[in-house]
Amino acid sequence: MTFKEKFSKRHIGPSLQEQDAMLDFLSISSMDGLIERTIPSSILNTNSLDIGAGLSELELLKKLKTIAEKNQVFTSLIGMGYYGTILPPVIQRNILENPGWYTAYTPYQAEISQGRLEALLNFQTMISDLTALPIANASLLDEASAAAEAMIMLFRVSKKRNIFLAASNCHPQTLDVLQTRAEPLGIEVKIEDPETFSFDDTVFGCLLQYPATDGLIANYTGLCVEANSAGVRVAVATDLLALTLIKPPGEFGADICIGSSQRFGVPMGFGGPHAAFMACSKKLRRNLPGRIIGLSVDRHGNPALRMALQTREQHIRREKATSNICTAQVLLAVMAGMYAVYHGPEGLTNIAKRIHTLTTDLATSLQNSGAAIVHQEYFDTLKIKVNDEFSHNVYNSELNIRDYGNGYAGISLDETSTEHTIAEIAKLVNADITSNRKSAIPTQLVRKSAFLSHPVFNSHQSETEMLRYIHRLETKDLALNVSMIPLGSCTMKLNATTQMTSITWPEFSHLHPYAPPDQTKGYSELFSDLECFLGKITGLPAVSLQPNSGAQGEFAGLMVIRAFHQSNGENHRNICLIPSSAHGTNPASAVLSGMKVVVVGCDKY
């Protein structure tokens, strides 16, 4: 018989002796007895789970490596809001792989969370500076859901209007989420070319993509003036790296700015998780969803950070909250903010300039070979007319390029792109690389305002200074590497080190979410196994995988229930009973699903 150490022996906190002491105090002989005393016999399931035998940590790593090898990592040029990036090792090792950062709990207790709160304030400052809007939150789940939150936010501050205009050149996944989230609330989303937008008294808001999903950089100054004069507010989805070179939305009249901070050092990870952002004008600040970190001064005159404006959130306002968002992408927002701290304004600008120069060189080379470039004003993305030979050459290369499906292709460069990258692309059309140092950013849209002028973004450009800064903040926080955390909720959990090991493997971290299925067989296996395990654990026949937020799972489940009743012709069944003891996201999610919440009282315990 071979010895095999159980995973649970090292990863369930109380030792066997401590468990026995607690059972003895309760006068119960075993854990099985405790379960029988706790769970009513009518619902107690004593059958073993049919999910296979558990694995040791070494066996798990071997299995994960086998799965990872089924993924193929090609050069991604797909874009659509997801880009290759370079995670500085000082951030990877000291934040992403550091339990002092990744095991910390939601910063509800400000006095034991000052390090993380400062890191999140850095993130907010970065977003506010780059977008040129005065207030930003401490992250949201992803760009598409941030766009939906912006739409709902504008809907709630409007008066008797229900039309939302969305630019047809937004990322397709954003348009899909907008339509899903709009329908239960009675919002009508119209997807149109921004040049045809018409603002009447039924329209409450609009969404623009800047730069557009096909790369176009358009001047929306006139559109914003027209919208505002008609009482319509403007939301803009944008790219943080592009904003180091192009005019920020806050300077041409945008009311809200949203997007993803993914390309600030966070790997693509086959689509996430990534920290989205939202910034807005002062008039809308009390409707801004998500957490906001603010700076106070204590009675001794010392600065102190805390979560501000919480009276708008779901844990206080419940069904009257402005959003059901509870989970923020804190770790990833910290990483993105630290990426800006490490590179500083000059470093970020240089990265953006290098990407743009490579893109203009590529565009010139393709045009010289006879290829047609659709837009002449762009940052890092080209839309080109292609033929069958080009498509055949792409298929036989190790390059992933966006296929519009109508004879056009998209090519997006990023921080990982090099001269070799554009040479490989040029081979697809037998072109020679021609250097072109002329910018493709419209003169009137070149950024002139300064950003990231605070000392924190200009003092840590050496690795040693960065390392010390990260450590100083870590020591101002409480995480599981220091102590047990005196709070508990649905998010109170710890991923074992073994489980965290594989997240930086390139086979998992460097895949674009729209990579071809034959390159993502490892991910498909992971998802299929997870769906199977969850189905057997819950006893339900089908599983839908959602973003890492319980609120998103609630919303998806309630939408399924709603669709079920509608399919049976029972649209009138729209009341959701929720106990008064329920988590705050429950009633907020029900309202977003188009349901009427009726609170049911429960006993004291």
C-alpha positions as CSV (number, residue, x, y, z in Angstrom):
1,M,0.0,0.0,0.0
2,T,1.5,3.3,-1.1
3,F,1.3,6.4,1.2
4,K,-0.7,9.3,-0.3
5,E,-1.1,12.5,1.6
6,K,-4.6,14.0,1.5
7,F,-5.0,17.5,0.3
8,S,-7.5,18.3,3.1
9,K,-4.9,17.4,5.8
10,R,-2.9,20.5,4.9
11,H,-5.6,22.8,3.7
12,I,-8.4,22.6,6.2
13,G,-7.4,24.9,9.1
14,P,-8.4,23.1,12.3
15,S,-6.3,20.1,13.2
16,L,-7.8,16.7,14.1
17,Q,-7.1,17.5,17.8
18,E,-8.8,20.9,17.5
19,Q,-11.8,19.3,15.7
20,D,-12.1,16.7,18.5
21,A,-12.0,19.5,21.2
22,M,-14.8,21.3,19.5
23,L,-16.9,18.2,19.0
24,D,-16.3,17.3,22.7
25,F,-17.5,20.7,23.8
26,L,-20.7,20.1,21.8
27,S,-21.0,16.6,23.2
28,I,-21.0,15.1,19.7
29,S,-18.8,12.1,18.9
30,S,-17.9,12.7,15.3
31,M,-18.1,15.0,12.3
32,D,-20.8,12.8,10.8
33,G,-22.8,13.2,14.0
34,L,-22.4,17.0,13.7
35,I,-23.7,16.9,10.2
36,E,-26.6,14.7,11.1
37,R,-27.5,17.1,14.0
38,T,-27.2,20.1,11.7
39,I,-28.9,19.1,8.5
40,P,-32.5,17.8,8.5
41,S,-32.8,14.2,7.6
42,S,-35.3,15.0,4.8
43,I,-32.6,16.7,2.8
44,L,-29.4,15.0,4.0
45,N,-27.7,13.2,1.2
46,T,-25.4,10.4,2.3
47,N,-24.5,9.1,-1.1
48,S,-20.9,9.5,-2.2
49,L,-20.1,12.1,-4.9
50,D,-19.5,10.5,-8.3
51,I,-16.7,12.9,-9.3
52,G,-13.7,10.5,-9.0
53,A,-11.0,10.1,-6.4
54,G,-9.2,13.1,-5.1
55,L,-5.6,13.9,-6.2
56,S,-2.5,14.8,-4.2
57,E,-0.9,18.1,-4.9
58,L,1.8,16.6,-7.0
59,E,-0.7,14.5,-9.0
60,L,-2.8,17.7,-9.6
61,L,0.1,19.6,-11.0
62,K,1.0,16.7,-13.3
63,K,-2.6,16.6,-14.5
64,L,-2.8,20.3,-15.0
65,K,0.5,20.2,-17.0
66,T,-1.0,17.5,-19.3
67,I,-4.2,19.6,-19.8
68,A,-2.1,22.7,-20.4
69,E,-0.2,21.0,-23.2
70,K,-3.4,20.5,-25.1
71,N,-3.6,24.3,-25.6
72,Q,-1.5,25.9,-28.3
73,V,-0.1,29.4,-27.8
74,F,0.0,31.2,-31.1
75,T,0.8,34.9,-31.6
76,S,-2.5,36.7,-30.9
77,L,-3.4,39.7,-33.2
78,I,-7.1,39.4,-32.6
79,G,-7.6,42.5,-30.4
80,M,-11.3,43.1,-29.5
81,G,-10.2,44.3,-26.0
82,Y,-7.7,41.6,-25.2
83,Y,-4.0,42.0,-25.8
84,G,-0.7,40.4,-25.1
85,T,1.1,42.2,-22.3
86,I,4.3,41.9,-20.3
87,L,3.8,41.4,-16.6
88,P,6.9,42.9,-14.8
89,P,8.5,40.1,-12.7
90,V,8.6,42.4,-9.6
91,I,4.8,42.6,-9.8
92,Q,4.3,38.9,-10.6
93,R,6.4,37.6,-7.8
94,N,5.5,40.1,-5.1
95,I,1.8,40.6,-5.8
96,L,0.2,38.0,-8.0
97,E,2.2,35.1,-6.3
98,N,2.3,36.7,-2.9
99,P,-0.3,35.5,-0.3
100,G,0.1,38.8,1.4
101,W,-1.9,40.2,-1.5
102,Y,-3.9,37.3,-2.9
103,T,-5.4,36.1,0.4
104,A,-6.5,39.4,1.7
105,Y,-10.2,39.9,2.4
106,T,-12.7,42.5,1.2
107,P,-11.4,45.8,2.8
108,Y,-14.5,46.4,4.9
109,Q,-12.3,47.0,8.0
110,A,-10.3,50.0,6.8
111,E,-7.9,50.0,9.8
112,I,-6.5,46.6,8.7
113,S,-6.6,47.3,5.0
114,Q,-4.6,50.5,4.5
115,G,-2.1,48.9,2.1
116,R,-4.7,47.6,-0.3
117,L,-6.8,50.8,0.0
118,E,-3.8,52.8,-1.1
119,A,-3.1,50.5,-4.0
120,L,-6.7,50.8,-5.1
121,L,-6.6,54.6,-4.7
122,N,-3.6,54.5,-7.1
123,F,-5.8,52.5,-9.5
124,Q,-8.6,55.1,-9.2
125,T,-6.1,58.0,-9.7
126,M,-4.7,56.3,-12.8
127,I,-8.2,55.8,-14.3
128,S,-9.2,59.4,-13.5
129,D,-6.0,60.9,-14.9
130,L,-6.1,58.8,-18.1
131,T,-9.8,59.4,-18.8
132,A,-9.8,63.0,-17.6
133,L,-12.9,62.4,-15.5
134,P,-12.9,63.5,-11.8
135,I,-14.0,60.3,-10.1
136,A,-13.4,56.6,-10.7
137,N,-14.3,53.4,-8.9
138,A,-12.0,50.7,-7.6
139,S,-12.7,48.3,-10.5
140,L,-15.6,46.2,-11.9
141,L,-15.8,42.7,-13.4
142,D,-15.1,43.2,-17.1
143,E,-15.5,45.8,-19.8
144,A,-18.8,44.4,-21.2
145,S,-20.5,44.4,-17.8
146,A,-19.1,47.8,-17.0
147,A,-20.8,49.1,-20.2
148,A,-24.0,47.5,-19.0
149,E,-23.6,49.2,-15.6
150,A,-23.0,52.5,-17.4
151,M,-26.2,52.1,-19.4
152,I,-28.3,51.2,-16.3
153,M,-26.8,54.0,-14.3
154,L,-27.8,56.5,-17.0
155,F,-31.2,55.0,-17.3
156,R,-31.9,55.5,-13.6
157,V,-31.0,59.2,-13.7
158,S,-33.0,59.8,-16.8
159,K,-36.7,60.9,-16.8
160,K,-39.2,58.8,-18.8
161,R,-36.8,57.8,-21.6
162,N,-36.0,54.2,-22.5
163,I,-33.8,54.3,-25.7
164,F,-30.1,53.6,-25.5
165,L,-27.9,54.0,-28.6
166,A,-24.9,51.8,-29.0
167,A,-22.3,52.3,-31.6
168,S,-22.1,49.4,-34.1
169,N,-18.3,49.5,-33.9
170,C,-18.2,48.6,-30.2
171,H,-16.7,45.2,-29.3
172,P,-19.3,42.5,-30.2
173,Q,-19.2,41.0,-26.7
174,T,-20.1,44.4,-25.2
175,L,-23.1,44.7,-27.5
176,D,-24.3,41.2,-26.5
177,V,-24.1,42.0,-22.8
178,L,-25.9,45.3,-23.3
179,Q,-28.9,43.7,-24.9
180,T,-29.1,40.9,-22.3
181,R,-29.0,43.4,-19.4
182,A,-31.4,45.9,-21.1
183,E,-34.4,43.8,-21.9
184,P,-35.6,43.0,-18.3
185,L,-35.5,46.7,-17.4
186,G,-37.5,47.8,-20.4
187,I,-34.6,49.5,-22.1
188,E,-34.4,49.3,-25.9
189,V,-30.9,49.1,-27.3
190,K,-30.5,50.4,-30.8
191,I,-27.2,49.5,-32.5
192,E,-26.3,52.0,-35.1
193,D,-23.4,53.8,-36.8
194,P,-22.5,56.7,-34.5
195,E,-22.7,59.0,-37.5
196,T,-26.4,58.3,-37.8
197,F,-27.2,58.8,-34.1
198,S,-30.4,60.9,-33.6
199,F,-31.0,62.3,-30.2
200,D,-34.7,62.9,-29.4
201,D,-36.7,62.9,-26.2
202,T,-36.9,59.1,-26.0
203,V,-33.1,58.6,-25.9
204,F,-31.4,58.8,-22.5
205,G,-27.8,57.7,-23.3
206,C,-25.4,56.3,-25.9
207,L,-22.2,54.3,-25.9
208,L,-19.2,54.9,-28.1
209,Q,-16.0,52.9,-28.6
210,Y,-12.8,54.9,-28.8
211,P,-10.7,53.6,-30.5
212,A,-13.4,51.5,-32.2
213,T,-13.2,47.7,-32.3
214,D,-12.0,47.9,-35.9
215,G,-9.3,50.5,-34.9
216,L,-10.9,53.7,-36.1
217,I,-10.1,56.8,-34.0
218,A,-13.0,59.2,-34.6
219,N,-13.6,62.7,-33.3
220,Y,-16.7,62.6,-31.1
221,T,-16.6,66.2,-29.9
222,G,-19.5,67.4,-32.0
223,L,-21.6,64.3,-31.2
224,C,-21.1,64.9,-27.4
225,V,-22.2,68.5,-27.8
226,E,-25.3,67.5,-29.8
227,A,-26.2,64.7,-27.2
228,N,-25.8,67.0,-24.2
229,S,-27.9,69.7,-25.8
230,A,-30.7,67.1,-26.2
231,G,-30.4,65.9,-22.6
232,V,-28.6,62.7,-23.6
233,R,-25.6,61.5,-21.6
234,V,-22.6,59.9,-23.3
235,A,-20.6,56.8,-22.2
236,V,-17.3,56.0,-23.9
237,A,-15.6,52.6,-23.9
238,T,-11.9,53.2,-24.3
239,D,-8.3,51.8,-24.1
240,L,-6.1,53.0,-21.3
241,L,-2.9,52.6,-23.2
242,A,-4.2,54.5,-26.2
243,L,-5.2,57.3,-23.8
244,T,-1.5,58.1,-23.3
245,L,-1.5,59.3,-26.9
246,I,-5.0,60.3,-27.8
247,K,-7.3,62.9,-26.4
248,P,-9.2,61.6,-23.3
249,P,-13.0,61.3,-23.3
250,G,-13.4,63.7,-20.4
251,E,-11.9,66.4,-22.6
252,F,-14.4,66.0,-25.4
253,G,-17.6,65.9,-23.3
254,A,-18.1,62.3,-22.2
255,D,-20.1,61.8,-19.0
256,I,-18.9,58.2,-18.3
257,C,-15.8,56.3,-19.4
258,I,-15.5,52.5,-19.1
259,G,-13.1,49.8,-20.2
260,S,-10.6,47.1,-19.1
261,S,-7.2,47.5,-17.5
262,Q,-6.1,44.1,-18.8
263,R,-3.3,45.3,-21.0
264,F,-1.7,47.0,-17.9
265,G,0.3,43.8,-17.1
266,V,-2.6,41.3,-16.7
267,P,-2.4,38.3,-18.9
268,M,-5.3,37.5,-21.3
269,G,-6.1,34.3,-19.5
270,F,-8.6,33.1,-22.2
271,G,-10.8,36.1,-21.3
272,G,-10.3,36.8,-17.6
273,P,-10.6,37.7,-14.9
274,H,-9.6,41.3,-15.5
275,A,-10.3,44.5,-13.7
276,A,-12.7,46.8,-15.6
277,F,-13.0,50.5,-14.7
278,M,-15.6,53.2,-14.7
279,A,-15.0,57.0,-14.3
280,C,-17.7,59.7,-14.4
281,S,-18.5,63.3,-14.0
282,K,-19.1,64.9,-10.6
283,K,-22.8,65.0,-11.2
284,L,-23.1,61.3,-11.5
285,R,-20.8,60.3,-8.6
286,R,-23.5,59.2,-6.2
287,N,-24.8,56.8,-8.8
288,L,-21.4,55.2,-9.6
289,P,-21.5,51.4,-9.0
290,G,-18.8,49.4,-7.3
291,R,-16.4,50.5,-4.6
292,I,-14.9,53.9,-4.2
293,I,-11.8,54.5,-2.1
294,G,-11.7,57.9,-0.4
295,L,-9.2,59.7,1.8
296,S,-10.1,61.0,5.2
297,V,-8.2,62.7,8.0
298,D,-8.5,61.4,11.6
299,R,-8.8,63.5,14.7
300,H,-5.0,63.6,15.0
301,G,-4.6,65.0,11.5
302,N,-3.3,61.8,10.0
303,P,-4.6,60.6,6.6
304,A,-6.7,57.5,6.6
305,L,-8.2,55.6,3.6
306,R,-11.7,54.0,3.6
307,M,-14.5,52.9,1.3
308,A,-16.6,55.9,0.6
309,L,-20.2,56.6,-0.6
310,Q,-21.4,53.2,0.5
311,T,-25.0,54.3,1.0
312,R,-25.6,53.7,-2.7
313,E,-24.5,50.0,-2.5
314,Q,-26.5,46.8,-2.4
315,H,-25.5,45.8,1.1
316,I,-27.2,48.9,2.4
317,R,-29.9,49.8,-0.1
318,R,-30.7,46.3,-1.3
319,E,-33.4,46.3,-4.0
320,K,-33.0,50.1,-4.2
321,A,-29.2,49.9,-4.9
322,T,-27.8,51.4,-8.0
323,S,-26.2,48.0,-8.9
324,N,-25.9,44.4,-7.8
325,I,-22.1,44.6,-8.1
326,C,-20.4,43.4,-4.9
327,T,-17.3,41.7,-6.2
328,A,-14.5,43.9,-7.3
329,Q,-11.3,42.6,-9.1
330,V,-9.1,43.9,-6.3
331,L,-6.0,41.8,-7.0
332,L,-6.0,42.6,-10.7
333,A,-6.8,46.2,-10.1
334,V,-3.8,46.4,-7.8
335,M,-1.7,44.7,-10.5
336,A,-2.8,47.2,-13.1
337,G,-2.3,50.2,-10.8
338,M,1.2,48.9,-9.9
339,Y,2.0,48.5,-13.6
340,A,1.4,52.2,-14.0
341,V,3.4,53.0,-10.8
342,Y,6.3,50.9,-12.1
343,H,6.4,52.3,-15.6
344,G,5.3,55.9,-14.8
345,P,3.8,58.3,-17.3
346,E,6.9,58.3,-19.5
347,G,7.2,54.5,-19.5
348,L,3.5,54.0,-20.5
349,T,3.8,56.6,-23.2
350,N,6.9,54.9,-24.6
351,I,5.2,51.6,-24.7
352,A,2.2,53.1,-26.6
353,K,4.5,55.0,-29.0
354,R,6.4,51.8,-29.8
355,I,3.2,49.9,-30.5
356,H,1.8,52.7,-32.7
357,T,5.1,53.0,-34.6
358,L,5.0,49.2,-35.4
359,T,1.4,49.6,-36.5
360,T,2.1,52.4,-38.9
361,D,5.2,50.5,-40.3
362,L,2.9,47.5,-40.8
363,A,0.2,49.6,-42.5
364,T,2.6,51.2,-44.9
365,S,4.1,47.9,-45.8
366,L,0.7,46.3,-46.4
367,Q,-0.4,49.2,-48.5
368,N,2.8,49.1,-50.6
369,S,2.0,45.5,-51.4
370,G,-1.5,46.5,-52.7
371,A,-3.5,45.6,-49.6
372,A,-6.4,48.0,-48.8
373,I,-6.4,49.5,-45.3
374,V,-10.0,50.6,-44.3
375,H,-9.1,53.3,-41.8
376,Q,-6.2,55.7,-42.0
377,E,-6.6,57.0,-38.4
378,Y,-5.8,54.3,-35.8
379,F,-3.7,53.5,-32.7
380,D,-2.8,49.8,-32.8
381,T,-5.5,48.1,-34.9
382,L,-5.8,47.8,-38.7
383,K,-8.8,46.5,-40.7
384,I,-7.8,45.3,-44.1
385,K,-9.4,43.8,-47.2
386,V,-8.1,40.3,-47.7
387,N,-8.3,37.6,-50.4
388,D,-8.4,33.8,-50.2
389,E,-4.6,33.5,-50.5
390,F,-4.2,35.7,-47.4
391,S,-6.7,33.6,-45.5
392,H,-4.9,30.4,-46.6
393,N,-1.5,31.8,-45.5
394,V,-2.9,32.8,-42.1
395,Y,-4.3,29.4,-41.5
396,N,-0.9,27.8,-42.1
397,S,0.9,30.3,-39.9
398,E,1.1,30.6,-36.1
399,L,-0.7,33.9,-36.1
400,N,-4.2,34.5,-34.9
401,I,-5.9,37.3,-36.8
402,R,-9.5,38.6,-36.4
403,D,-11.8,37.4,-39.2
404,Y,-14.8,39.6,-39.8
405,G,-16.3,37.0,-42.0
406,N,-17.0,39.3,-45.0
407,G,-13.6,39.5,-46.7
408,Y,-12.0,41.7,-44.1
409,A,-9.5,40.9,-41.4
410,G,-8.3,42.7,-38.3
411,I,-4.8,42.9,-37.0
412,S,-4.0,44.3,-33.5
413,L,-0.5,44.8,-32.2
414,D,0.4,45.0,-28.5
415,E,3.2,45.3,-26.0
416,T,4.6,41.9,-26.9
417,S,4.8,42.8,-30.7
418,T,8.2,43.3,-32.2
419,E,9.8,44.0,-35.6
420,H,9.8,40.2,-36.1
421,T,6.0,40.1,-35.5
422,I,5.2,42.6,-38.3
423,A,7.7,40.8,-40.6
424,E,5.8,37.6,-40.1
425,I,2.5,39.4,-40.9
426,A,4.0,41.0,-44.0
427,K,5.0,37.6,-45.3
428,L,1.3,36.7,-45.5
429,V,1.0,39.1,-48.5
430,N,4.7,38.9,-49.7
431,A,5.3,42.5,-48.5
432,D,8.6,44.1,-47.5
433,I,8.7,46.1,-44.3
434,T,8.8,49.8,-44.9
435,S,9.5,52.1,-42.1
436,N,7.0,54.9,-41.6
437,R,7.5,57.4,-38.7
438,K,4.3,59.4,-39.5
439,S,1.6,59.2,-36.8
440,A,-1.8,57.9,-37.7
441,I,-3.5,59.7,-34.8
442,P,-5.6,62.7,-36.0
443,T,-3.9,66.0,-35.1
444,Q,-6.9,67.3,-33.3
445,L,-7.1,64.1,-31.2
446,V,-3.4,64.1,-30.0
447,R,-3.3,64.1,-26.2
448,K,-1.8,67.4,-24.9
449,S,-2.8,67.2,-21.2
450,A,-0.5,65.7,-18.5
451,F,-1.4,62.5,-16.6
452,L,0.0,60.5,-13.6
453,S,1.8,63.6,-12.2
454,H,1.4,62.4,-8.5
455,P,4.7,61.4,-7.0
456,V,3.7,57.8,-6.5
457,F,3.8,57.3,-10.3
458,N,7.2,59.0,-10.6
459,S,9.2,57.5,-7.8
460,H,9.3,53.8,-8.2
461,Q,10.8,53.1,-11.7
462,S,13.7,51.0,-10.3
463,E,13.0,47.4,-9.3
464,T,14.3,47.9,-5.8
465,E,12.2,51.0,-5.2
466,M,9.1,49.2,-6.5
467,L,9.9,46.1,-4.4
468,R,10.1,48.3,-1.3
469,Y,6.9,50.1,-2.1
470,I,4.9,46.9,-2.6
471,H,6.3,45.6,0.7
472,R,5.5,48.7,2.6
473,L,1.9,48.5,1.5
474,E,1.7,44.8,2.3
475,T,2.8,45.4,5.9
476,K,-0.2,47.9,6.3
477,D,-2.6,45.0,5.6
478,L,-3.9,41.9,7.2
479,A,-4.0,38.7,5.1
480,L,-4.0,35.0,5.9
481,N,-0.2,34.9,5.8
482,V,-0.3,37.0,9.0
483,S,-3.5,36.0,10.8
484,M,-6.9,34.5,10.6
485,I,-9.2,37.2,9.2
486,P,-12.0,38.2,11.7
487,L,-14.7,38.3,9.0
488,G,-16.7,35.8,7.1
489,S,-18.9,35.9,4.0
490,C,-19.5,34.2,0.7
491,T,-16.1,35.3,-0.4
492,M,-14.2,33.9,2.6
493,K,-11.9,31.3,1.0
494,L,-8.3,30.4,0.3
495,N,-6.9,29.0,-2.8
496,A,-4.0,26.7,-2.0
497,T,-0.6,27.5,-3.4
498,T,-0.8,24.5,-5.7
499,Q,-4.0,25.8,-7.2
500,M,-2.4,29.1,-7.9
501,T,0.7,27.7,-9.5
502,S,-0.6,27.2,-13.0
503,I,-2.2,30.6,-13.5
504,T,1.1,32.1,-14.9
505,W,1.8,29.1,-17.3
506,P,1.7,30.5,-20.8
507,E,-0.5,27.7,-22.0
508,F,-3.3,29.1,-19.7
509,S,-2.3,32.8,-19.4
510,H,-1.4,33.8,-23.0
511,L,-4.6,32.5,-24.8
512,H,-7.0,35.0,-26.3
513,P,-10.7,34.3,-25.6
514,Y,-11.5,34.2,-29.3
515,A,-8.6,31.9,-30.2
516,P,-9.7,29.0,-32.5
517,P,-11.2,26.0,-30.7
518,D,-8.5,23.6,-32.0
519,Q,-5.9,25.7,-30.0
520,T,-7.9,25.7,-26.7
521,K,-8.6,22.0,-26.2
522,G,-7.1,22.1,-22.7
523,Y,-9.5,24.9,-21.6
524,S,-12.4,23.0,-23.1
525,E,-11.5,19.9,-21.0
526,L,-11.3,22.0,-17.9
527,F,-14.7,23.6,-18.5
528,S,-16.3,20.3,-19.4
529,D,-14.9,18.6,-16.2
530,L,-16.0,21.6,-14.1
531,E,-19.5,21.6,-15.5
532,C,-19.7,17.8,-14.9
533,F,-18.5,18.0,-11.3
534,L,-20.8,20.9,-10.5
535,G,-23.8,19.1,-12.1
536,K,-23.1,16.0,-9.9
537,I,-22.6,18.0,-6.8
538,T,-25.8,20.1,-7.2
539,G,-27.8,17.2,-8.7
540,L,-28.9,19.5,-11.6
541,P,-28.7,18.5,-15.3
542,A,-27.0,21.6,-16.7
543,V,-24.4,24.1,-15.6
544,S,-23.7,27.7,-16.9
545,L,-20.3,29.1,-16.0
546,Q,-20.4,32.8,-15.1
547,P,-17.8,35.5,-14.1
548,N,-16.3,35.2,-10.7
549,S,-19.1,37.0,-8.9
550,G,-21.9,35.5,-7.0
551,A,-24.1,38.4,-8.1
552,Q,-23.6,37.5,-11.7
553,G,-24.6,33.9,-11.0
554,E,-27.7,35.1,-9.2
555,F,-28.6,37.3,-12.1
556,A,-28.1,34.4,-14.6
557,G,-30.2,32.1,-12.5
558,L,-33.0,34.6,-12.1
559,M,-33.0,35.3,-15.9
560,V,-33.4,31.5,-16.5
561,I,-36.4,31.4,-14.2
562,R,-37.8,34.5,-15.8
563,A,-37.4,32.9,-19.3
564,F,-39.0,29.7,-18.1
565,H,-42.2,31.5,-17.0
566,Q,-42.2,33.5,-20.2
567,S,-41.9,30.4,-22.3
568,N,-45.0,29.0,-20.5
569,G,-46.9,32.2,-21.3
570,E,-46.9,33.3,-17.6
571,N,-45.3,36.7,-17.9
572,H,-47.3,37.8,-14.9
573,R,-45.2,35.7,-12.6
574,N,-42.6,38.3,-11.7
575,I,-42.6,38.4,-7.9
576,C,-39.4,37.2,-6.2
577,L,-39.7,36.3,-2.5
578,I,-36.4,37.1,-0.6
579,P,-35.9,36.5,3.1
580,S,-34.9,39.6,5.1
581,S,-31.6,37.8,6.1
582,A,-30.5,37.4,2.4
583,H,-27.3,38.8,1.1
584,G,-27.7,42.3,-0.3
585,T,-27.0,41.2,-3.9
586,N,-30.1,39.0,-3.9
587,P,-32.7,41.7,-4.1
588,A,-30.6,43.9,-6.3
589,S,-30.1,41.0,-8.8
590,A,-33.8,40.3,-8.8
591,V,-34.6,43.9,-9.7
592,L,-32.1,43.8,-12.5
593,S,-33.9,40.7,-13.8
594,G,-37.1,42.7,-14.1
595,M,-38.7,41.2,-10.9
596,K,-40.6,42.7,-8.1
597,V,-39.0,42.0,-4.7
598,V,-41.2,41.0,-1.8
599,V,-39.2,40.6,1.5
600,V,-40.2,37.7,3.7
601,G,-39.4,38.0,7.4
602,C,-37.4,35.3,9.2
603,D,-36.7,34.4,12.8
604,K,-33.9,36.0,14.8
605,Y,-31.3,33.3,14.2
